[in-house]
Amino acid sequence: MESHFPPEMQTVFKNVENNFSPWAMSPDDRDKWAEDLQIKTMADVMASGENVEYLFWVGCAGSFDDRNKKVSRALVSVLRKAGIKFAILGKEEKCTGDPVRRMGNEYLAQSLIQENVNKLNEYNVKKVVTACPHCFNAIKNEWKDFGGNFEVIHHTQLIARLIKDGKLKPTKGVDEKITYHDSCYIGRWNNEYEAPRAILDSIPMVKTQEMEKNSANAMCCGAGGGRMWLEEHIGTRVNIKRTEQALATNASVVAANCPFCMTMISDGIKAKDMAEKVRVADIAELIDQATI
């Protein structure tokens, strides 16, 4: 209420107010990741009178972060392999309001939510798929209070369903030992533990090894509650502690389903000088690698 926020938070708030994302990136660049992919926007779809099944909500990380742009592109590839018709908002997409709401700036969060809800309702959106658990949780559980009633699915849930229905067939082997990290907003907040594991189990040659803390007892990567943009000044960094748990499995790949988790664990692996031996990959990238 008194706006006593740390300086790092003030920077995030300013970026979101000016650029509609937590980073100082131009909103005009939000769809640059997809320039060569010929993806239709909802505006294109409405103008042509076409129908799409899903709005692919890309999110700020999937739009602007270089590593997570690759995840967005992998998911596009997977959706196309399965014959799913989808569109994006492109430059009209704005931050869901989740990070600033977690940080305590409720006014800014509600402004963003209402603008986004109005835009989706304008396009008569019914179904939303997203690769970001933070976006997933916000749109699914928080936007209802602002008139946003959409069927929201996380990309791991959709991919698992497509495999079960035979629309995606993982036939190419991925010879890796993989440990899976449960993101907070897919796991504990939304009780989804099976879909990502079912996907990994469907990939030929994959060997899986659970971390000591997994599923309902899994540990946060350290980015939750807005900590993605804040420094930790006491004790062991949360991302380092979680990375140590992942490395203890001797896996060559840490599988993730969240852009923030990918960033935090990747940073932890670099800090441990293990970047040449262990990589972090999103579930969409792994299934894209395994399907023709």
Helices and strands as residue ranges (DSSP letters): H 7-19, G 27-29, G 32-34, H 42-48, E 54-57, H 59-64, H 66-81, E 86-87, G 90-92, H 98-103, H 106-122, E 127-130, H 133-137, I 138-142, G 143-146, E 151-154, H 155-164, E 177-180, H 194-202, E 207-208, G 215-217, G 224-229, H 238-247, E 253-256, H 259-271, E 279-282, H 283-290
